[in-house]
Amino acid sequence: METMKKKWDDRYARENYAYGTTPNDFFKEILDKYNLSGKILLPAEGEGRNAVYAAKKGLTPFAFDTSTEGRNKALKLAAKENIEINYEVGDFFELPLTKEKFDVAALIFAHFPPALLSSYHKKTAELLKPGGLIILEGFSVGHLELRKANPKVGGPDNVEMLFSLDSIKNDFKEFEIIQLEEVKVELHEGDFHNGVGKVIRFVGKKPE
């Protein structure tokens, strides 16, 4: 875990925003489409681009990451945009935000180590209120070939950290599927997501 923290601290310590300052396209599309409100949970939020957009849309963001440098950049971005976000640093299972209940949760390129992936998904599901919405976009198993052809598109090189339609259905099996697909996308997100990638996109609703 420490080596992962160092990796992200090193990446986020640079002046440039690693994945840019504008929100992820899919995340923005869903927030705009459904006019969501209330508290939104943002695991692995990095430098805050999605949390800041959520706050601009009237949601109350609760973000976290293992990277202190990510938090510093996120708070800097929020201050620049004159909005506030809640941002914790630490392990998901030990943070005070696990006592909260959320109206929305967004996992945007939140790729966790294989041993933790399903348990993180299930923990996220637990923290949603009944009727709450989950928004997920992450690289699919099919992305590996595209990453080999163009490393600049980014994403994990460990297939066990990637998603499939079946893995999402399994991790969120109680949820009503509003949208679930594997698609090719053209990414232009900062310095580390550039080119054609293959992603899983999921919007699910927790049973009332």
Rosetta blueprint (number, residue, H / E / L):
1 M L
2 E H
3 T H
4 M H
5 K H
6 K H
7 K H
8 W H
9 D H
10 D H
11 R H
12 Y H
13 A L
14 R L
15 E L
16 N L
17 Y L
18 A L
19 Y L
20 G L
21 T L
22 T L
23 P L
24 N L
25 D H
26 F H
27 F H
28 K H
29 E H
30 I H
31 L H
32 D H
33 K H
34 Y H
35 N L
36 L L
37 S L
38 G L
39 K E
40 I E
41 L E
42 L E
43 P L
44 A L
45 E L
46 G L
47 E L
48 G L
49 R H
50 N H
51 A H
52 V H
53 Y H
54 A H
55 A H
56 K H
57 K L
58 G L
59 L L
60 T E
61 P E
62 F E
63 A E
64 F E
65 D E
66 T L
67 S L
68 T H
69 E H
70 G H
71 R H
72 N H
73 K H
74 A H
75 L H
76 K H
77 L H
78 A H
79 A H
80 K H
81 E L
82 N L
83 I L
84 E L
85 I L
86 N E
87 Y E
88 E E
89 V E
90 G L
91 D L
92 F H
93 F H
94 E H
95 L L
96 P H
97 L H
98 T H
99 K H
100 E L
101 K L
102 F E
103 D E
104 V E
105 A E
106 A E
107 L E
108 I E
109 F L
110 A L
111 H L
112 F L
113 P L
114 P H
115 A H
116 L H
117 L H
118 S H
119 S H
120 Y H
121 H H
122 K H
123 K H
124 T H
125 A H
126 E H
127 L H
128 L E
129 K E
130 P E
131 G E
132 G E
133 L E
134 I E
135 I E
136 L E
137 E E
138 G E
139 F E
140 S E
141 V L
142 G L
143 H H
144 L H
145 E H
146 L H
147 R H
148 K H
149 A H
150 N L
151 P H
152 K H
153 V H
154 G L
155 G L
156 P L
157 D L
158 N L
159 V H
160 E H
161 M H
162 L L
163 F E
164 S L
165 L H
166 D H
167 S H
168 I H
169 K H
170 N H
171 D H
172 F L
173 K L
174 E L
175 F L
176 E E
177 I E
178 I E
179 Q E
180 L E
181 E E
182 E E
183 V E
184 K E
185 V E
186 E E
187 L E
188 H E
189 E E
190 G L
191 D L
192 F L
193 H E
194 N E
195 G E
196 V E
197 G E
198 K E
199 V E
200 I E
201 R E
202 F E
203 V E
204 G E
205 K E
206 K L
207 P L
208 E L
